[in-house]
C-alpha cells in the first residue's frame, strides 16, 4: 500500500555532515520517492505544534532548543509501506539499542540528538504533513 511520511533529518545530522549518507539509504529503497525536500531552521511555533503531545515533560524544552538550534532537512517520502519502513530504517530512539544497519544504530550518539524523525503512523504522517508541507496535504 502506497503511503506518505514526513522525515526530519535533525540539526545533528546536518551539523555532522550525514545528510547525504542518510538520503542515500532512503533513495536505495526500491519504490520509495523523496517527493519534497527543504533545508530549514524550524521555529519554536512549528516545533511546539509538532511536539505538542510532549509539552510539560522534562525533555520537552531541551528538545525544542535542540531542534531549533540549526537547520534540519524536512522530507516528504512516498512509497510502499514507507511509514513502517522508515521507522525500521531510522532504528530505535536510543542509538545503543538501535540495530546495526539502522541510521541511529550506525551514526547515533545520544537519545536526544538522534539524527532523524519519521512519522509513527498514518495519522501522525497526515498531521505532520499539514505542519511541514501544507501544500501537499
N, CA, C and O atoms as a MOPAC input file, in Angstrom:
PM7 MOZYME 1SCF
protein

 N      0.84400 1    -1.17700 1     0.00000 1
 C      0.00000 1     0.00000 1     0.00000 1
 C      0.88600 1     1.23500 1     0.00000 1
 O      1.76000 1     1.36700 1     0.85700 1
 N      0.67700 1     2.12600 1    -0.93100 1
 C      1.46900 1     3.34500 1    -1.03000 1
 C      1.07100 1     4.32200 1     0.06600 1
 O     -0.11400 1     4.51800 1     0.33500 1
 N      2.05600 1     4.92500 1     0.68800 1
 C      1.84800 1     5.86500 1     1.78200 1
 C      2.78100 1     7.06100 1     1.60200 1
 O      3.66700 1     7.07300 1     0.74700 1
 N      2.53800 1     8.07700 1     2.45500 1
 C      3.45300 1     9.21800 1     2.54600 1
 C      3.83100 1     9.40100 1     4.00300 1
 O      3.01800 1     9.16400 1     4.89600 1
 N      5.07100 1     9.82600 1     4.24400 1
 C      5.53900 1    10.06300 1     5.60300 1
 C      6.43600 1    11.28900 1     5.63000 1
 O      7.08000 1    11.63100 1     4.63800 1
 N      6.46500 1    11.93800 1     6.77500 1
 C      7.35700 1    13.07300 1     6.98200 1
 C      8.60300 1    12.55600 1     7.69800 1
 O      8.51500 1    11.79200 1     8.65900 1
 N      9.74700 1    12.98500 1     7.21600 1
 C     11.02900 1    12.62400 1     7.80700 1
 C     11.78500 1    13.92100 1     8.07700 1
 O     11.85900 1    14.80000 1     7.21800 1
 N     12.34000 1    14.02900 1     9.26700 1
 C     13.17900 1    15.17100 1     9.60400 1
 C     14.59800 1    14.66600 1     9.83200 1
 O     14.82100 1    13.77900 1    10.65600 1
 N     15.54500 1    15.22300 1     9.11100 1
 C     16.95100 1    14.99200 1     9.41100 1
 C     17.34300 1    16.14800 1    10.31500 1
 O     17.45100 1    17.29200 1     9.87400 1
 N     17.55100 1    15.83500 1    11.57200 1
 C     17.66300 1    16.82200 1    12.64000 1
 C     18.97600 1    17.61500 1    12.56100 1
 O     19.87300 1    17.26800 1    11.79300 1
 N     19.07600 1    18.68800 1    13.36900 1
 C     20.28200 1    19.52300 1    13.31300 1
 C     21.60000 1    18.76300 1    13.50300 1
 O     22.61600 1    19.15400 1    12.92800 1
 N     21.60300 1    17.69100 1    14.29300 1
 C     22.85300 1    16.93900 1    14.44800 1
 C     23.23000 1    16.20600 1    13.16400 1
 O     24.41600 1    16.08900 1    12.85600 1
 N     22.26000 1    15.71500 1    12.41600 1
 C     22.54900 1    15.06400 1    11.12800 1
 C     23.13800 1    16.07100 1    10.15100 1
 O     24.10000 1    15.76700 1     9.44600 1
 N     22.56000 1    17.27200 1    10.10700 1
 C     23.06500 1    18.31600 1     9.21600 1
 C     24.45500 1    18.76000 1     9.68100 1
 O     25.38300 1    18.84000 1     8.87700 1
 N     24.59600 1    19.04500 1    10.97000 1
 C     25.85700 1    19.54300 1    11.50700 1
 C     27.00800 1    18.55700 1    11.38200 1
 O     28.16000 1    18.96400 1    11.23300 1
 N     26.70800 1    17.27600 1    11.44200 1
 C     27.75400 1    16.24900 1    11.33900 1
 C     28.02800 1    15.81600 1     9.89900 1
 O     28.85300 1    14.93400 1     9.66100 1
 N     27.33300 1    16.43700 1     8.93500 1
 C     27.57000 1    16.11400 1     7.53500 1
 C     27.06600 1    14.74700 1     7.11900 1
 O     27.66300 1    14.09800 1     6.26000 1
 N     25.95600 1    14.29900 1     7.72900 1
 C     25.42300 1    12.96800 1     7.43900 1
 C     24.21600 1    12.97100 1     6.49100 1
 O     23.67000 1    11.90900 1     6.19300 1
 N     23.80000 1    14.13100 1     6.02200 1
 C     22.60100 1    14.21500 1     5.18600 1
 C     22.72400 1    13.34000 1     3.95300 1
 O     21.80500 1    12.57800 1     3.65100 1
 N     23.81500 1    13.42700 1     3.24500 1
 C     23.99400 1    12.63400 1     2.02100 1
 C     23.94000 1    11.14000 1     2.28400 1
 O     23.32200 1    10.39400 1     1.52500 1
 N     24.59000 1    10.69800 1     3.36300 1
 C     24.59000 1     9.27000 1     3.68800 1
 C     23.18500 1     8.79000 1     4.04500 1
 O     22.78600 1     7.69000 1     3.66300 1
 N     22.43700 1     9.61600 1     4.77900 1
 C     21.07400 1     9.22600 1     5.16500 1
 C     20.15400 1     9.24800 1     3.95200 1
 O     19.35600 1     8.32900 1     3.76400 1
 N     20.25700 1    10.29000 1     3.12600 1
 C     19.43000 1    10.34900 1     1.91100 1
 C     19.71100 1     9.16100 1     1.00100 1
 O     18.78900 1     8.62000 1     0.39100 1
 N     20.95800 1     8.75200 1     0.90400 1
 C     21.30500 1     7.60500 1     0.05500 1
 C     20.59800 1     6.34100 1     0.53300 1
 O     20.15100 1     5.53500 1    -0.28400 1
 N     20.49300 1     6.16300 1     1.83800 1
 C     19.80000 1     4.98700 1     2.37400 1
 C     18.31000 1     5.02200 1     2.02500 1
 O     17.71200 1     3.99100 1     1.71300 1
 N     17.72500 1     6.20500 1     2.08100 1
 C     16.30400 1     6.33900 1     1.72100 1
 C     16.12100 1     6.07800 1     0.23100 1
 O     15.20300 1     5.36300 1    -0.17200 1
 N     16.99000 1     6.65700 1    -0.58000 1
 C     16.86900 1     6.51100 1    -2.03800 1
 C     17.10500 1     5.07700 1    -2.51100 1
 O     16.59000 1     4.68200 1    -3.55700 1
 N     17.87000 1     4.30200 1    -1.75900 1
 C     18.13800 1     2.90800 1    -2.15400 1
 C     16.92800 1     2.00300 1    -1.99600 1
 O     16.88000 1     0.92800 1    -2.59300 1
 N     15.95300 1     2.42000 1    -1.20500 1
 C     14.77400 1     1.58100 1    -1.00000 1
 C     13.93000 1     1.58000 1    -2.28000 1
 O     13.43700 1     2.62600 1    -2.70300 1
 N     13.77200 1     0.43300 1    -2.87500 1
 C     13.01200 1     0.30600 1    -4.11600 1
 C     11.57400 1     0.75700 1    -3.89500 1
 O     10.91100 1     0.32900 1    -2.95000 1
 N     11.11500 1     1.61100 1    -4.76400 1
 C      9.72700 1     2.05400 1    -4.70800 1
 C      9.48500 1     3.26900 1    -3.83200 1
 O      8.36200 1     3.77100 1    -3.78900 1
 N     10.50900 1     3.76500 1    -3.12500 1
 C     10.34700 1     4.97000 1    -2.31900 1
 C     10.83100 1     6.17500 1    -3.10900 1
 O     11.80800 1     6.09500 1    -3.85400 1
 N     10.13600 1     7.28800 1    -2.93700 1
 C     10.46400 1     8.52100 1    -3.64000 1
 C     10.50600 1     9.67000 1    -2.65500 1
 O      9.61800 1     9.80200 1    -1.81300 1
 N     11.52900 1    10.50300 1    -2.75400 1
 C     11.54100 1    11.74700 1    -1.99900 1
 C     10.72400 1    12.73700 1    -2.82100 1
 O     11.18200 1    13.23200 1    -3.85100 1
 N      9.50100 1    13.02000 1    -2.35200 1
 C      8.55200 1    13.84000 1    -3.09500 1
 C      8.75000 1    15.33000 1    -2.86100 1
 O      8.39200 1    16.14700 1    -3.70900 1
 N      9.32000 1    15.68600 1    -1.71300 1
 C      9.60900 1    17.08700 1    -1.39200 1
 C     10.74700 1    17.09400 1    -0.38200 1
 O     10.86800 1    16.19100 1     0.44500 1
 N     11.58400 1    18.13700 1    -0.46300 1
 C     12.71600 1    18.24500 1     0.45000 1
 C     13.06800 1    19.71500 1     0.60000 1
 O     13.09200 1    20.46900 1    -0.37300 1
 N     13.34300 1    20.11000 1     1.84900 1
 C     13.69000 1    21.50100 1     2.10100 1
 C     14.61700 1    21.57800 1     3.31200 1
 O     14.40500 1    20.89100 1     4.31100 1
 N     15.63700 1    22.41500 1     3.21400 1
 C     16.51200 1    22.71400 1     4.34100 1
 C     15.93300 1    23.93900 1     5.03800 1
 O     15.76800 1    24.99100 1     4.42000 1
 N     15.62700 1    23.80200 1     6.32400 1
 C     15.11000 1    24.95700 1     7.05800 1
 C     15.41000 1    24.84300 1     8.54300 1
 O     15.50800 1    23.75000 1     9.10100 1
 N     15.55200 1    26.00700 1     9.16400 1
 C     15.67000 1    26.06900 1    10.61600 1
 C     14.25900 1    26.19100 1    11.15600 1
 O     13.54800 1    27.14600 1    10.84300 1
 N     13.85700 1    25.23700 1    11.95900 1
 C     12.47800 1    25.16800 1    12.44000 1
 C     12.26800 1    26.16100 1    13.58100 1
 O     13.06700 1    26.22800 1    14.51500 1
 N     11.18400 1    26.92800 1    13.49300 1
 C     10.89600 1    27.91700 1    14.53000 1
 C     10.13600 1    27.27000 1    15.68800 1
 O      9.59000 1    26.17300 1    15.56000 1
 N     10.11500 1    27.96700 1    16.80400 1
 C      9.50700 1    27.44400 1    18.02200 1
 C      8.03500 1    27.09300 1    17.81300 1
 O      7.58300 1    26.04900 1    18.28400 1
 N      7.28000 1    27.94200 1    17.11800 1
 C      5.84900 1    27.69100 1    16.92400 1
 C      5.61900 1    26.37800 1    16.17000 1
 O      4.74000 1    25.59700 1    16.53300 1
 N      6.40000 1    26.14200 1    15.13600 1
 C      6.27900 1    24.89400 1    14.38100 1
 C      6.61900 1    23.69900 1    15.26100 1
 O      5.92200 1    22.68500 1    15.24400 1
 N      7.68800 1    23.82600 1    16.02000 1
 C      8.12000 1    22.72300 1    16.88800 1
 C      7.12000 1    22.46600 1    18.01000 1
 O      6.88400 1    21.31300 1    18.37300 1
 N      6.53400 1    23.52100 1    18.56200 1
 C      5.52000 1    23.33300 1    19.60600 1
 C      4.29900 1    22.59900 1    19.05600 1
 O      3.70900 1    21.77000 1    19.74800 1
 N      3.92400 1    22.89800 1    17.82800 1
 C      2.81300 1    22.18600 1    17.19800 1
 C      3.19300 1    20.72300 1    16.96600 1
 O      2.41400 1    19.81600 1    17.25700 1
 N      4.38300 1    20.51000 1    16.44600 1
 C      4.84200 1    19.15300 1    16.13300 1
 C      4.97700 1    18.29000 1    17.39300 1
 O      4.58600 1    17.12200 1    17.39000 1
 N      5.52100 1    18.85600 1    18.45400 1
 C      5.77800 1    18.10200 1    19.68300 1
 C      4.74900 1    18.37400 1    20.77600 1
 O      5.04900 1    18.17900 1    21.95400 1
 N      3.55100 1    18.81700 1    20.42100 1
 C      2.52100 1    19.18800 1    21.39900 1
 C      2.22800 1    18.08300 1    22.40500 1
 O      1.98100 1    18.37500 1    23.57500 1
 N      2.24900 1    16.83400 1    21.98600 1
 C      1.93400 1    15.71800 1    22.88700 1
 C      2.95900 1    15.56200 1    24.00400 1
 O      2.68900 1    14.89300 1    25.00200 1
 N      4.12800 1    16.17000 1    23.84600 1
 C      5.18600 1    16.05200 1    24.85000 1
 C      5.28600 1    17.26700 1    25.78000 1
 O      6.10600 1    17.28000 1    26.69800 1
 N      4.45400 1    18.28300 1    25.54500 1
 C      4.51000 1    19.50100 1    26.37100 1
 C      4.39200 1    19.14100 1    27.84600 1
 O      3.55300 1    18.32700 1    28.23300 1
 N      5.23600 1    19.75100 1    28.65800 1
 C      5.20700 1    19.51200 1    30.09200 1
 C      6.12300 1    18.39500 1    30.56300 1
 O      6.38000 1    18.27700 1    31.76100 1
 N      6.61600 1    17.58400 1    29.65700 1
 C      7.53800 1    16.50900 1    30.04900 1
 C      8.94200 1    17.08800 1    30.24400 1
 O      9.27400 1    18.11200 1    29.64600 1
 N      9.75000 1    16.45700 1    31.06000 1
 C     11.07500 1    17.00600 1    31.36700 1
 C     11.96800 1    17.22200 1    30.13300 1
 O     12.80100 1    18.12900 1    30.13000 1
 N     11.80400 1    16.41000 1    29.10400 1
 C     12.66400 1    16.52000 1    27.92300 1
 C     12.15800 1    17.52000 1    26.89100 1
 O     12.83000 1    17.77200 1    25.89100 1
 N     10.96100 1    18.10100 1    27.13000 1
 C     10.31600 1    18.95900 1    26.12600 1
 C     11.16000 1    20.19100 1    25.78300 1
 O     11.49300 1    20.39700 1    24.61600 1
 N     11.50700 1    21.00200 1    26.76800 1
 C     12.26000 1    22.23300 1    26.49500 1
 C     13.62600 1    21.94000 1    25.87700 1
 O     13.99000 1    22.58500 1    24.89400 1
 N     14.40000 1    20.98600 1    26.41900 1
 C     15.67100 1    20.67500 1    25.75400 1
 C     15.48100 1    20.18900 1    24.30400 1
 O     16.31200 1    20.46800 1    23.44000 1
 N     14.39800 1    19.47100 1    24.05100 1
 C     14.11200 1    19.00600 1    22.69900 1
 C     13.82700 1    20.17700 1    21.76500 1
 O     14.35500 1    20.23400 1    20.65500 1
 N     12.98700 1    21.11500 1    22.21700 1
 C     12.66800 1    22.30400 1    21.40800 1
 C     13.94600 1    23.09900 1    21.13500 1
 O     14.17800 1    23.54600 1    20.01100 1
 N     14.76600 1    23.27000 1    22.16200 1
 C     16.02700 1    24.01500 1    21.99200 1
 C     16.93500 1    23.32200 1    20.98400 1
 O     17.49200 1    23.97300 1    20.10000 1
 N     17.08600 1    22.01500 1    21.10900 1
 C     17.92400 1    21.27100 1    20.17900 1
 C     17.38900 1    21.36800 1    18.74700 1
 O     18.14500 1    21.64000 1    17.81500 1
 N     16.10300 1    21.14700 1    18.58100 1
 C     15.52600 1    21.12600 1    17.23300 1
 C     15.54700 1    22.50000 1    16.55400 1
 O     15.48300 1    22.58100 1    15.32700 1
 N     15.63500 1    23.57000 1    17.33100 1
 C     15.70100 1    24.91400 1    16.74800 1
 C     17.13700 1    25.44500 1    16.70200 1
 O     17.35400 1    26.60100 1    16.34000 1
 N     18.11200 1    24.61800 1    17.06400 1
 C     19.49600 1    25.06600 1    17.18100 1
 C     20.23300 1    25.20400 1    15.85000 1
 O     21.32000 1    25.78100 1    15.80000 1
 N     19.66200 1    24.68900 1    14.79500 1
 C     20.30600 1    24.75400 1    13.48200 1
 C     19.37700 1    24.19300 1    12.43400 1
 O     18.26300 1    23.77400 1    12.74900 1
 N     19.81600 1    24.17800 1    11.20100 1
 C     18.94400 1    23.69700 1    10.13200 1
 C     18.67000 1    22.20000 1    10.20800 1
 O     19.49800 1    21.41500 1    10.67000 1
 N     17.48700 1    21.83500 1     9.74300 1
 C     17.06100 1    20.45100 1     9.56100 1
 C     16.69100 1    20.27100 1     8.09100 1
 O     16.37200 1    21.24000 1     7.40200 1
 N     16.73300 1    19.05400 1     7.62600 1
 C     16.22000 1    18.73800 1     6.29200 1
 C     14.86100 1    18.08600 1     6.50300 1
 O     14.74000 1    17.06900 1     7.18600 1
 N     13.84100 1    18.69400 1     5.90400 1
 C     12.46800 1    18.21700 1     6.03600 1
 C     12.11200 1    17.51200 1     4.73300 1
 O     12.23100 1    18.08700 1     3.65100 1
 N     11.67200 1    16.25300 1     4.85000 1
 C     11.39900 1    15.42500 1     3.67900 1
 C      9.96900 1    14.91100 1     3.67900 1
 O      9.39400 1    14.64500 1     4.73400 1
 N      9.41700 1    14.77800 1     2.52100 1
 C      8.18700 1    14.03000 1     2.30200 1
 C      8.59400 1    12.82300 1     1.46800 1
 O      9.04000 1    12.96100 1     0.32900 1
 N      8.43500 1    11.64400 1     2.04900 1
 C      8.84200 1    10.41600 1     1.37200 1
 C      7.58900 1     9.59400 1     1.08700 1
 O      6.73700 1     9.42000 1     1.95900 1
 N      7.48900 1     9.09800 1    -0.12400 1
 C      6.32100 1     8.33900 1    -0.56800 1
 C      6.75200 1     6.95000 1    -1.00500 1
 O      7.86300 1     6.74800 1    -1.49400 1
 N      5.83600 1     5.98600 1    -0.81600 1
 C      6.13200 1     4.65900 1    -1.31200 1
 C      5.40200 1     3.56300 1    -0.57600 1
 O      4.62200 1     3.80500 1     0.34500 1
 N      5.67600 1     2.36500 1    -1.00400 1
 C      5.04500 1     1.17500 1    -0.45200 1
 C      5.49000 1     0.95800 1     0.99200 1
 O      6.68100 1     0.80000 1     1.25900 1
 N      4.53300 1     0.94800 1     1.92400 1
 C      4.77500 1     0.69900 1     3.35400 1
 C      5.90300 1     1.57000 1     3.91600 1
 O      6.69200 1     1.12300 1     4.74900 1
 N      5.96100 1     2.81200 1     3.44800 1
 C      7.06500 1     3.70500 1     3.79400 1
 C      7.04500 1     4.12100 1     5.27200 1
 O      8.10500 1     4.41600 1     5.82400 1
 N      5.89200 1     4.15500 1     5.92300 1
 C      5.84200 1     4.57300 1     7.33200 1
 C      6.58200 1     3.56300 1     8.21000 1
 O      7.50700 1     3.93500 1     8.93200 1
 N      6.19100 1     2.31700 1     8.15600 1
 C      6.87700 1     1.28100 1     8.94300 1
 C      8.31900 1     1.11500 1     8.47000 1
 O      9.22000 1     0.90100 1     9.28100 1
 N      8.53400 1     1.21400 1     7.17700 1
 C      9.87200 1     1.05200 1     6.63100 1
 C     10.83700 1     2.13400 1     7.09300 1
 O     11.98300 1     1.84000 1     7.43000 1
 N     10.38000 1     3.38600 1     7.11000 1
 C     11.23900 1     4.47100 1     7.57700 1
 C     11.53400 1     4.33600 1     9.06300 1
 O     12.64400 1     4.63600 1     9.50200 1
 N     10.55500 1     3.89000 1     9.84200 1
 C     10.79200 1     3.68800 1    11.27800 1
 C     11.86000 1     2.61500 1    11.49300 1
 O     12.73000 1     2.75900 1    12.35200 1
 N     11.78700 1     1.54300 1    10.70800 1
 C     12.79300 1     0.48800 1    10.81900 1
 C     14.16200 1     0.99100 1    10.36700 1
 O     15.17400 1     0.68900 1    11.00000 1
 N     14.19900 1     1.74400 1     9.29400 1
 C     15.45100 1     2.28600 1     8.78800 1
 C     16.06900 1     3.26200 1     9.79000 1
 O     17.28900 1     3.29400 1     9.94800 1
 N     15.23200 1     4.06100 1    10.47100 1
 C     15.72400 1     5.00200 1    11.48000 1
 C     16.32300 1     4.25200 1    12.66600 1
 O     17.37200 1     4.64500 1    13.17700 1
 N     15.67700 1     3.18900 1    13.10600 1
 C     16.13800 1     2.43800 1    14.27100 1
 C     15.54400 1     2.98300 1    15.55700 1
 O     14.89700 1     4.03000 1    15.55600 1
 N     15.76300 1     2.27400 1    16.64900 1
 C     15.24400 1     2.69400 1    17.95200 1
 C     15.83000 1     4.04400 1    18.35000 1
 O     16.92400 1     4.41300 1    17.92300 1
 N     15.08200 1     4.77300 1    19.17600 1
 C     15.49100 1     6.11000 1    19.59400 1
 C     16.85200 1     6.10800 1    20.27300 1
 O     17.67000 1     6.99200 1    20.01800 1
 N     17.10100 1     5.14000 1    21.12300 1
 C     18.38500 1     5.02300 1    21.80200 1
 C     19.37900 1     4.36900 1    20.84300 1
 O     19.19900 1     3.21000 1    20.47100 1
 N     20.41500 1     5.08800 1    20.43900 1
 C     21.33500 1     4.51500 1    19.45500 1
 C     22.07100 1     3.26600 1    19.93600 1
 O     22.54600 1     2.48100 1    19.11500 1
 N     22.17300 1     3.07200 1    21.24100 1
 C     22.79600 1     1.85700 1    21.76900 1
 C     21.88500 1     0.64300 1    21.50800 1
 O     22.36800 1    -0.46400 1    21.27300 1
 N     20.57200 1     0.86600 1    21.55300 1
 C     19.61300 1    -0.20900 1    21.31700 1
 C     19.25600 1    -0.37400 1    19.83800 1
 O     18.72200 1    -1.40800 1    19.43600 1
 N     19.55100 1     0.64700 1    19.03300 1
 C     19.23000 1     0.59400 1    17.60500 1
 C     20.14100 1    -0.42200 1    16.91800 1
 O     21.34200 1    -0.47400 1    17.18200 1
 N     19.56900 1    -1.20300 1    16.05900 1
 C     20.33400 1    -2.25400 1    15.40900 1
 C     21.34000 1    -1.74500 1    14.39600 1
 O     21.16500 1    -0.66900 1    13.82300 1
 N     22.39900 1    -2.51900 1    14.17300 1
 C     23.34600 1    -2.18300 1    13.12100 1
 C     22.61700 1    -2.15500 1    11.78100 1
 O     21.72400 1    -2.96300 1    11.52800 1
 N     23.00500 1    -1.23300 1    10.94700 1
 C     22.33600 1    -1.06400 1     9.65500 1
 C     21.25800 1    -0.00900 1     9.70000 1
 O     20.84900 1     0.49500 1     8.65400 1
 N     20.77900 1     0.34500 1    10.90300 1
 C     19.82000 1     1.43700 1    11.02300 1
 C     20.59500 1     2.75300 1    11.10200 1
 O     21.77900 1     2.76300 1    11.44000 1
 N     19.93100 1     3.84500 1    10.79300 1
 C     20.58100 1     5.15000 1    10.81800 1
 C     21.08800 1     5.46800 1    12.22100 1
 O     22.24100 1     5.86500 1    12.39000 1
 N     20.23600 1     5.29700 1    13.22200 1
 C     20.65800 1     5.58800 1    14.59200 1
 C     21.68500 1     4.58100 1    15.09600 1
 O     22.60100 1     4.94800 1    15.83200 1
 N     21.54200 1     3.33000 1    14.71100 1
 C     22.49900 1     2.31600 1    15.12700 1
 C     23.88900 1     2.56300 1    14.56600 1
 O     24.88900 1     2.29700 1    15.23100 1
 N     23.95100 1     3.06800 1    13.35100 1
 C     25.24600 1     3.29200 1    12.70500 1
 C     25.84700 1     4.66200 1    13.01600 1
 O     27.06900 1     4.79300 1    13.09800 1
 N     25.00300 1     5.68600 1    13.19000 1
 C     25.51000 1     7.05100 1    13.32200 1
 C     25.12100 1     7.76000 1    14.61200 1
 O     25.69900 1     8.79900 1    14.93100 1
 N     24.15200 1     7.22800 1    15.36700 1
 C     23.63100 1     7.91600 1    16.54300 1
 C     24.62000 1     7.96900 1    17.69000 1
 O     25.48800 1     7.10700 1    17.82200 1
 N     24.47400 1     9.01200 1    18.53200 1
 C     25.34900 1     9.15400 1    19.69300 1
 C     24.57300 1     9.28600 1    21.00200 1
 O     25.00300 1     8.74700 1    22.02200 1
 N     23.43400 1     9.99100 1    20.99800 1
 C     22.65200 1    10.18000 1    22.22100 1
 C     21.17000 1     9.98800 1    21.92800 1
 O     20.75200 1     9.97100 1    20.77000 1
 N     20.38300 1     9.84500 1    22.99000 1
 C     18.94600 1     9.66000 1    22.83200 1
 C     18.28900 1    10.93800 1    22.30500 1
 O     17.45900 1    10.87500 1    21.39800 1
 N     18.65500 1    12.10400 1    22.86900 1
 C     18.00300 1    13.35000 1    22.44500 1
 C     18.44300 1    13.76500 1    21.05300 1
 O     17.60900 1    14.12900 1    20.22300 1
 N     19.72900 1    13.71500 1    20.78800 1
 C     20.24300 1    14.11100 1    19.47700 1
 C     20.41500 1    12.84100 1    18.65900 1
 O     21.50700 1    12.28100 1    18.56400 1
 N     19.29500 1    12.39600 1    18.06500 1
 C     19.26900 1    11.06500 1    17.45600 1
 C     19.04800 1    11.08300 1    15.94200 1
 O     18.53300 1    10.12300 1    15.36700 1
 N     19.44200 1    12.18100 1    15.31100 1
 C     19.59800 1    12.29100 1    13.86300 1
 C     18.32900 1    12.40200 1    13.03000 1
 O     18.30200 1    13.17300 1    12.07100 1
 N     17.27800 1    11.66000 1    13.36000 1
 C     16.16500 1    11.51700 1    12.42300 1
 C     14.83200 1    11.36000 1    13.14800 1
 O     14.75300 1    10.77300 1    14.22700 1
 N     13.79300 1    11.89900 1    12.52400 1
 C     12.41800 1    11.66100 1    12.96900 1
 C     11.67500 1    11.09100 1    11.77200 1
 O     11.87800 1    11.53200 1    10.64000 1
 N     10.82000 1    10.11800 1    12.02000 1
 C      9.94200 1     9.58100 1    10.98700 1
 C      8.56800 1     9.36100 1    11.61300 1
 O      8.46500 1     8.84600 1    12.72600 1
 N      7.53200 1     9.74500 1    10.91300 1
 C      6.16000 1     9.59200 1    11.40700 1
 C      5.92800 1     8.16200 1    11.86500 1
 O      6.41500 1     7.21800 1    11.24300 1
 N      5.17300 1     8.00000 1    12.96600 1
 C      4.98300 1     6.66000 1    13.53800 1
 C      3.68900 1     5.97400 1    13.14200 1
 O      3.47700 1     4.81500 1    13.49800 1
 N      2.81100 1     6.66600 1    12.40700 1
 C      1.53600 1     6.06800 1    11.98400 1
 C      0.98000 1     6.89000 1    10.83000 1
 O      1.46700 1     7.98300 1    10.54100 1
 N     -0.04200 1     6.35500 1    10.17500 1
 C     -0.68900 1     7.11500 1     9.09800 1
 C     -1.29400 1     8.40100 1     9.62600 1
 O     -1.24400 1     9.43600 1     8.96000 1
 N     -1.87200 1     8.33900 1    10.83200 1
 C     -2.47900 1     9.53600 1    11.43300 1
 C     -1.41300 1    10.60300 1    11.71200 1
 O     -1.60800 1    11.78200 1    11.41700 1
 N     -0.29600 1    10.17200 1    12.27900 1
 C      0.79800 1    11.11600 1    12.54300 1
 C      1.34800 1    11.68500 1    11.25000 1
 O      1.64000 1    12.87900 1    11.17300 1
 N      1.49200 1    10.85400 1    10.24200 1
 C      2.01000 1    11.32000 1     8.96000 1
 C      1.10300 1    12.39400 1     8.36800 1
 O      1.59500 1    13.40500 1     7.86700 1
 N     -0.19300 1    12.19700 1     8.41600 1
 C     -1.12600 1    13.20100 1     7.88800 1
 C     -1.06400 1    14.49800 1     8.69500 1
 O     -1.08500 1    15.58900 1     8.12600 1
 N     -0.98800 1    14.37500 1    10.02800 1
 C     -0.89600 1    15.56400 1    10.88700 1
 C      0.41400 1    16.30800 1    10.60600 1
 O      0.41600 1    17.53300 1    10.47800 1
 N      1.51200 1    15.58200 1    10.51100 1
 C      2.80700 1    16.19200 1    10.27000 1
 C      2.91600 1    16.78100 1     8.86700 1
 O      3.58000 1    17.79700 1     8.66600 1
 N      2.27300 1    16.15300 1     7.91600 1
 C      2.24100 1    16.68200 1     6.55600 1
 C      1.63200 1    18.07900 1     6.54300 1
 O      2.12600 1    18.96400 1     5.84500 1
 N      0.57100 1    18.28000 1     7.30600 1
 C     -0.08000 1    19.59500 1     7.39300 1
 C      0.82400 1    20.63200 1     8.05300 1
 O      0.74500 1    21.81900 1     7.73400 1
 N      1.68000 1    20.19100 1     8.97000 1
 C      2.60600 1    21.10600 1     9.65900 1
 C      3.76600 1    21.49900 1     8.74100 1
 O      4.08400 1    22.68100 1     8.61000 1
 N      4.39400 1    20.50900 1     8.10800 1
 C      5.64600 1    20.75800 1     7.38000 1
 C      5.47000 1    20.97000 1     5.87900 1
 O      6.26900 1    21.67500 1     5.26300 1
 N      4.45700 1    20.38300 1     5.29100 1
 C      4.21300 1    20.53000 1     3.85400 1
 C      2.72200 1    20.75000 1     3.59500 1
 O      2.08400 1    19.91300 1     2.95800 1
 N      2.15700 1    21.85500 1     4.07500 1
 C      0.70400 1    22.06800 1     3.90000 1
 C      0.27200 1    22.09100 1     2.43700 1
 O     -0.87500 1    21.78000 1     2.11700 1
 N      1.19600 1    22.45900 1     1.55100 1
 C      0.85600 1    22.48700 1     0.12700 1
 C      0.68000 1    21.08800 1    -0.45400 1
 O      0.14900 1    20.94000 1    -1.55500 1
 N      1.11500 1    20.06500 1     0.26800 1
 C      0.97500 1    18.66600 1    -0.17000 1
 C     -0.08800 1    17.90200 1     0.61700 1
 O     -0.34400 1    16.73000 1     0.34100 1
 N     -0.70600 1    18.56300 1     1.59600 1
 C     -1.66700 1    17.89200 1     2.46900 1
 C     -2.97100 1    17.58900 1     1.75400 1
 O     -3.88700 1    17.02400 1     2.35200 1

